[in-house]
Amino acid sequence: MHLSKHTKLPGEELTEAVLLDATIYGPDAEEIGSVSHVQGSGPGANVVVDVGGFLGIGAKPVAVSASELNFMRDEVGAVLAFTTWTEEELKEMPEYREA
């Protein structure tokens, strides 16, 4: 993965319409989850990440702040994010449940 060809998303693009289904990559550039829901917009938005599982089955949803993920757009326009958390660290977070 060539990060030099990626551009950081500006705060106004941190919305559900843009971030939904974005792939999340961990510290070793391995795929660890995807965005399933966004509450709010901008850097203060809460992003629900489905972690683990296969094809959406068995994934655990966890909520993190958009500011804790580095959202970028790749050379073909796809949105993705990088985090310093590992898949195991995200799985240890409390499960997100809609109120």
C-alpha positions in Angstrom: 0.0 0.0 0.0 1.5 3.3 -1.1 0.4 5.9 1.3 2.2 8.6 -0.7 -0.7 8.4 -3.2 -3.4 8.8 -0.5 -4.9 12.1 0.5 -6.2 12.9 4.0 -10.0 13.6 4.1 -10.9 17.1 5.3 -13.2 17.3 8.3 -16.2 18.3 6.2 -16.0 14.9 4.4 -16.2 12.9 7.7 -19.9 12.0 7.1 -21.8 8.7 6.9 -22.3 9.2 3.1 -18.5 9.3 2.6 -17.3 6.9 5.3 -19.8 4.1 5.2 -18.2 0.8 4.2 -14.6 2.3 4.4 -12.0 -0.4 5.1 -10.0 0.0 8.3 -6.4 -1.0 8.4 -4.3 -1.7 11.5 -0.7 -0.8 12.3 0.8 -3.4 10.0 -1.5 -2.3 7.1 -3.7 -5.4 7.6 -7.4 -5.1 7.0 -9.1 -5.3 10.5 -12.6 -4.0 9.9 -15.0 -1.7 8.1 -17.3 1.3 8.9 -20.9 0.2 9.4 -22.4 3.3 10.8 -21.5 7.0 11.5 -23.2 9.2 14.2 -22.7 12.9 13.6 -20.1 14.4 11.2 -16.7 15.9 11.3 -13.8 14.9 13.6 -16.2 14.6 16.5 -18.4 12.0 14.8 -18.7 8.5 16.3 -17.7 5.8 13.8 -19.0 2.2 14.3 -16.4 -0.3 13.1 -17.3 -3.9 12.5 -14.2 -5.8 13.6 -13.4 -9.4 12.7 -15.8 -11.8 11.2 -16.1 -12.9 7.6 -18.4 -11.3 5.1 -20.2 -9.5 7.9 -20.9 -12.6 9.9 -19.5 -12.8 13.4 -18.2 -9.2 13.3 -18.2 -7.1 16.6 -19.3 -3.5 16.3 -17.3 -1.0 18.3 -17.6 2.8 18.4 -14.6 5.1 18.1 -14.2 8.8 17.5 -13.5 9.8 13.8 -10.6 11.8 15.1 -8.9 8.5 16.3 -8.9 7.1 12.7 -6.8 8.5 9.9 -9.3 8.7 7.0 -7.8 8.9 3.5 -8.8 8.6 -0.1 -6.7 6.4 -2.3 -5.5 7.0 -5.9 -8.8 5.7 -7.3 -11.0 7.6 -4.9 -11.9 4.8 -2.4 -12.1 5.9 1.2 -10.1 4.0 3.8 -8.7 4.6 7.3 -5.6 3.6 9.3 -5.4 3.2 13.0 -2.7 2.3 15.5 -5.1 -0.2 17.2 -4.8 -3.9 16.3 -7.8 -6.1 15.6 -7.4 -7.7 19.0 -7.4 -4.3 20.8 -10.6 -3.2 18.9 -12.2 -6.5 19.8 -11.5 -5.9 23.5 -13.5 -2.6 23.4 -17.1 -2.6 24.6 -19.6 -3.8 21.9 -21.6 -1.0 20.4 -25.4 -1.3 20.8 -27.9 1.1 19.3 -30.0 2.8 22.0 
